[in-house]
């Protein structure tokens, strides 16, 4: 994952179209220890291709976000977030707006909150 186009193509493979102009990146650190809330968050990430942040505890990673243009669940919008470490995708999820709830990045995962 070295270009925004590669990232957009990955998100498209999960069923969503993003606005490339909305791309933003910032450096974040994965916590050294996962509390209950972060463990729950990591489970949401695991819902996307089995990705996990376990091996990246205490590492700095790039968090890329993109506005999803074709997301409309109960009138809400969403942002796709990708976590990248040394050009490798290690996490992907949706941040539902305006509440900030995280969900797996896929329209095809049965039983996720955003699909019911």
N, C-alpha and C positions, 0 to 999 in steps of 0.2 A: 504494500500500500504506500506508494511513493507519490502519487498524484491525486488531485481532487477528482479527476475523471475516473480513476480506478475506484475511488471511494464511492462516487455516485453510481457507478456500474454495480458495485456490490450491493448497495442499498436497493437499487432497481431489481436485482435478483431476488430480493426479499419481498418485492411487491409494491415498493414505494418509489415515487419520483421526487427528486429534490431540486432545489434552486441552487445551482452552483455559485451564483453571485452572493448567496447568503453564507457561504463557508467561513467559519471562524475556527481558529486554533488557539489553544492555550496549554501550558504545561501544568500538569497536576501530579500529585504524588499518591500512589496507592498506599493505603495505611499499612503500617508494620504488623498490626494485629487487627483482625476483623471482629468488631462487636456484632451484636445480633442484627442491628440495622444494616450494616455493610454486608454481612453474610447473606441476608435476604436480597440485597441488591445484587450480589454476585450470583445468586440463584437465577435472577431475572436475566443476567448476562448469559448464563449457561443455557438458557432457553433459545439462544441464537447460536446454532451450529456447535453447541457444546463448549463454547469459549469459557475461559475462567481466568480470574485474576490471581489465583492462589500462588502461582510461580513468580508473580511480579510484586510481592509485598515489599513495601518501602522503595520501590523504583519510581523514577519520574517518567511519565509517559505523555504523549501528545493527545489531547482530547479535541477531536474535530466535531463540529456541529454543523448541521445543514437543516434549513427549513424544508419540511415535507410539504409538497404542493398539492398532493392528492389524498390528504388525510382529513377525514371528517367523521369522527365518532361522537355522536351525541352533541354535535355543534362545536366540538373542541378541535384545536389544532395540535400539531406536534413537531418536534425537532428530532432528527436522527443524530445519534452520537456514536462516534467510533473512537475507541482507544487504541492507539498505535504505539508500539515500542520497537525502535530500530527497524522501521518500515514493515513490521509484522502486525497484523490485526490481532489484538488480544481481547477485545471486548466490543460489543455492539448492542445498542438498545435504543428505545424511543423514550423521549421525555414528553409526556402529554402536557399541554398547556391549557389553562393557566395554573393548574395545581402542581405541576412538577413531578407527577407520578412516573416512575420508570416501568417499562414493559419490554419484553423481548422484541427484537426487530424482525418480525415476520407476520405476515397475514395468514400464514398456513399452520400456526401452532394452535391446536385445539385446547380449549380450556383456559386460555389467557383472558385476563380481565377485559382487554380492549375488544375482544371478539364476541363477547356475550351480551 
